[in-house]
Amino acid sequence: MKAKKCRFLNCKFWLDMLFPNRCPCCGRVIQWDKLLCRSCMDDLPYLDDTPWQLRYSDKTGSSVMMFDYAVSAFAYESLAIEGIYSLKNGYGMNFAEYACKILCDKLENDGMCKADIITAVPMSRRKRLARGYNQAEVISEYLEKALDIPADFSLLKRTKASLEQHTLHSAQRREFADSIYYINPKANDVKDKTVILCDDVFTTGATMNKCAELLKEMGAVKVYCVSICCTEKKLSGIKE
């Protein structure tokens, strides 16, 4: 195992000679084995330990919160927005990996790292073909390695989207989520299992809430929502 890791690091070193490693938040060239530059690591808008019920329960806009826990690493602002942008545009894998290290610590501290399956909010087939990957699955795969919990992306599907979610207000997002996400008829069994559900940004919570509802319809007993960022409109839970 140690020899395999050494070969990987050696390969990464030589790749960096040809394609210099850059901080996904600011673009500075950084050491080949680093994920972010020190300045961005210090300046990211880390979320504090405000109880998750206070941070997320009023964001779904629904009288019924279908998930059992939620956690994010950063507030969706400043450098975190740059990190998410880089992740969506193919050069922010370092940012996802760094965020997942923080998320793993939060899950462990909250006693929420014992789950059976990790999955991701699905992306439409058209968008996936255009982008080449689903950033929510990237997050899931980092967590899979760190927590030693298998990932399964067969559970949920998404129809072709006619609108971009960022253009919608809260009520429209809930209606939109209700209309585009559905259970995959060929999904693996999740009955009596605890599922970690991943996405890049928790905005109104409509998407996560709908996906959690579907997972529970499939028999999941608990759904934990994990995202890199959370929009912060009513709370100021940011470490200075």
C-alpha positions as CSV (number, residue, x, y, z in Angstrom):
1,M,0.0,0.0,0.0
2,K,2.9,2.3,0.9
3,A,4.7,1.6,-2.4
4,K,1.5,2.3,-4.3
5,K,1.1,5.7,-2.6
6,C,4.7,6.5,-3.3
7,R,4.2,5.8,-7.0
8,F,1.2,8.1,-7.0
9,L,3.0,10.9,-5.3
10,N,6.0,10.5,-7.7
11,C,3.6,10.6,-10.7
12,K,1.9,13.7,-9.3
13,F,5.4,15.4,-8.8
14,W,6.3,14.9,-12.5
15,L,2.9,16.0,-13.8
16,D,3.4,19.2,-11.8
17,M,6.6,19.8,-13.7
18,L,4.6,19.9,-16.9
19,F,1.3,21.3,-15.5
20,P,2.0,23.4,-12.4
21,N,-0.4,22.9,-9.5
22,R,-2.5,26.0,-8.9
23,C,-4.7,27.1,-6.1
24,P,-8.3,26.6,-7.3
25,C,-9.5,29.7,-5.5
26,C,-7.0,32.3,-6.6
27,G,-4.9,30.7,-9.3
28,R,-1.5,31.0,-7.7
29,V,1.0,28.4,-8.4
30,I,1.4,26.2,-5.3
31,Q,3.6,23.3,-4.2
32,W,2.9,20.1,-6.1
33,D,1.5,18.2,-3.1
34,K,-0.7,21.1,-1.7
35,L,-4.4,21.5,-2.3
36,L,-4.8,25.3,-1.7
37,C,-2.4,28.2,-1.1
38,R,-2.0,29.2,2.6
39,S,-3.6,32.6,2.0
40,C,-6.9,31.0,0.7
41,M,-6.9,28.4,3.4
42,D,-6.8,31.1,6.0
43,D,-9.3,33.4,4.3
44,L,-12.1,30.9,3.3
45,P,-15.4,31.6,5.0
46,Y,-15.5,28.5,7.3
47,L,-18.8,27.8,9.0
48,D,-18.9,27.6,12.7
49,D,-20.6,24.9,14.8
50,T,-24.1,26.4,14.9
51,P,-26.5,23.4,15.4
52,W,-27.6,22.1,12.0
53,Q,-31.3,22.4,12.9
54,L,-30.9,26.2,13.2
55,R,-28.8,26.6,10.0
56,Y,-30.9,24.4,7.7
57,S,-34.4,23.9,9.0
58,D,-35.9,27.2,7.9
59,K,-34.2,27.1,4.4
60,T,-36.2,24.3,2.8
61,G,-39.4,26.3,2.9
62,S,-41.3,23.1,3.6
63,S,-43.2,22.3,6.8
64,V,-41.6,18.8,6.6
65,M,-37.8,18.4,6.6
66,M,-37.1,15.0,5.1
67,F,-33.4,14.8,5.9
68,D,-32.1,14.0,9.4
69,Y,-28.9,16.0,9.4
70,A,-27.1,18.5,7.2
71,V,-23.6,19.9,7.2
72,S,-21.5,22.3,5.0
73,A,-17.9,23.4,5.1
74,F,-18.2,27.0,4.0
75,A,-20.6,29.9,3.6
76,Y,-21.3,30.4,-0.1
77,E,-19.4,33.7,-0.5
78,S,-16.0,35.2,-1.5
79,L,-13.3,32.6,-2.0
80,A,-15.7,29.7,-1.6
81,I,-17.7,30.9,-4.7
82,E,-14.4,30.9,-6.6
83,G,-13.7,27.3,-5.4
84,I,-17.2,26.1,-6.5
85,Y,-16.8,27.9,-9.9
86,S,-13.5,26.1,-10.4
87,L,-15.0,22.7,-9.4
88,K,-17.8,23.2,-12.0
89,N,-15.3,24.1,-14.7
90,G,-12.9,21.2,-14.4
91,Y,-10.0,22.6,-12.4
92,G,-11.3,22.6,-8.8
93,M,-10.7,19.0,-7.7
94,N,-8.2,20.3,-5.1
95,F,-11.0,22.4,-3.7
96,A,-13.4,19.5,-3.4
97,E,-10.7,17.4,-1.8
98,Y,-9.9,20.1,0.8
99,A,-13.6,20.7,1.5
100,C,-14.2,17.0,2.0
101,K,-11.4,16.8,4.6
102,I,-13.3,19.4,6.6
103,L,-16.6,17.7,6.0
104,C,-15.2,14.4,7.3
105,D,-14.1,16.1,10.5
106,K,-17.5,17.6,11.0
107,L,-19.3,14.3,10.3
108,E,-17.0,12.5,12.8
109,N,-17.4,15.2,15.4
110,D,-21.2,15.1,15.1
111,G,-21.2,11.2,15.2
112,M,-22.7,11.1,11.7
113,C,-20.0,9.2,9.8
114,K,-21.6,5.7,10.2
115,A,-23.6,5.4,7.1
116,D,-24.2,2.6,4.6
117,I,-24.2,4.4,1.3
118,I,-23.0,7.6,-0.2
119,T,-24.8,9.1,-3.1
120,A,-25.1,12.4,-5.0
121,V,-27.8,14.7,-6.2
122,P,-28.2,13.6,-9.9
123,M,-27.4,15.8,-12.9
124,S,-29.3,15.9,-16.2
125,R,-27.8,13.7,-18.9
126,R,-27.4,16.7,-21.2
127,K,-25.5,18.8,-18.6
128,R,-23.3,15.8,-17.6
129,L,-22.3,15.2,-21.2
130,A,-21.5,18.9,-21.6
131,R,-19.4,19.1,-18.4
132,G,-18.0,15.6,-18.5
133,Y,-18.8,14.8,-14.8
134,N,-21.2,15.5,-12.0
135,Q,-19.4,17.6,-9.3
136,A,-21.7,16.1,-6.6
137,E,-20.3,12.7,-7.5
138,V,-16.8,14.1,-7.2
139,I,-17.6,15.1,-3.6
140,S,-19.1,11.7,-3.0
141,E,-16.1,9.9,-4.2
142,Y,-13.7,11.8,-1.9
143,L,-16.0,11.0,1.0
144,E,-16.1,7.4,-0.1
145,K,-12.4,7.1,0.2
146,A,-12.1,9.0,3.4
147,L,-15.0,7.3,5.3
148,D,-14.7,3.8,3.6
149,I,-18.4,3.9,2.8
150,P,-19.4,2.6,-0.7
151,A,-20.8,5.2,-3.2
152,D,-23.9,4.3,-5.3
153,F,-25.1,6.7,-8.0
154,S,-27.8,4.4,-9.3
155,L,-30.5,5.6,-6.8
156,L,-31.9,8.8,-8.2
157,K,-32.4,10.3,-11.6
158,R,-33.1,13.8,-13.0
159,T,-35.1,14.7,-16.1
160,K,-33.9,17.2,-18.7
161,A,-34.0,20.7,-17.1
162,S,-35.7,23.5,-18.9
163,L,-34.6,26.1,-16.4
164,E,-31.5,27.0,-14.4
165,Q,-32.1,26.7,-10.7
166,H,-30.1,29.9,-9.9
167,T,-32.7,31.9,-11.7
168,L,-35.6,30.7,-9.4
169,H,-36.8,32.0,-6.1
170,S,-37.5,29.7,-3.1
171,A,-41.0,28.6,-4.0
172,Q,-40.1,28.0,-7.6
173,R,-37.2,25.9,-6.6
174,R,-39.4,23.6,-4.6
175,E,-41.8,23.2,-7.5
176,F,-38.9,22.6,-9.9
177,A,-37.3,20.0,-7.6
178,D,-40.7,18.2,-7.3
179,S,-40.9,18.0,-11.1
180,I,-37.4,16.9,-12.1
181,Y,-36.1,14.3,-9.6
182,Y,-37.3,10.7,-9.5
183,I,-36.4,7.3,-8.3
184,N,-34.4,5.1,-10.7
185,P,-36.5,2.0,-11.5
186,K,-33.2,0.1,-11.6
187,A,-31.9,1.4,-8.3
188,N,-30.2,-0.8,-5.8
189,D,-32.0,-1.6,-2.5
190,V,-31.6,1.0,0.3
191,K,-34.2,-0.4,2.7
192,D,-33.3,0.2,6.3
193,K,-30.0,1.9,5.3
194,T,-28.5,5.3,6.2
195,V,-27.6,7.4,3.2
196,I,-25.2,10.3,2.9
197,L,-26.5,12.6,0.1
198,C,-24.0,15.0,-1.5
199,D,-24.2,18.3,-3.4
200,D,-22.0,21.2,-4.0
201,V,-24.2,24.1,-2.6
202,F,-27.1,24.0,-0.2
203,T,-29.2,27.0,-1.3
204,T,-32.9,26.8,-0.3
205,G,-32.7,23.1,0.5
206,A,-35.4,22.3,-2.0
207,T,-33.2,19.9,-4.0
208,M,-31.8,18.1,-0.9
209,N,-35.2,17.9,0.7
210,K,-36.8,16.3,-2.4
211,C,-34.0,13.8,-2.9
212,A,-34.2,12.9,0.8
213,E,-37.9,12.4,0.4
214,L,-37.3,10.0,-2.5
215,L,-34.7,8.1,-0.7
216,K,-37.0,7.5,2.2
217,E,-39.7,6.4,-0.2
218,M,-37.2,3.8,-1.2
219,G,-36.9,2.6,2.4
220,A,-33.9,4.6,3.7
221,V,-34.2,5.1,7.4
222,K,-32.0,8.2,7.6
223,V,-30.6,10.7,5.1
224,Y,-27.6,13.0,6.0
225,C,-27.1,16.0,3.6
226,V,-23.5,17.0,2.9
227,S,-22.5,20.0,0.8
228,I,-19.4,22.1,0.3
229,C,-21.2,25.4,0.8
230,C,-24.3,26.7,2.3
231,T,-25.9,30.1,1.6
232,E,-26.0,32.2,4.7
233,K,-28.9,34.7,4.7
234,K,-30.2,34.6,8.2
235,L,-27.2,33.4,10.2
236,S,-23.7,34.9,10.5
237,G,-22.0,31.6,11.4
238,I,-18.7,32.4,9.8
239,K,-15.3,32.3,11.5
240,E,-13.4,35.5,11.1
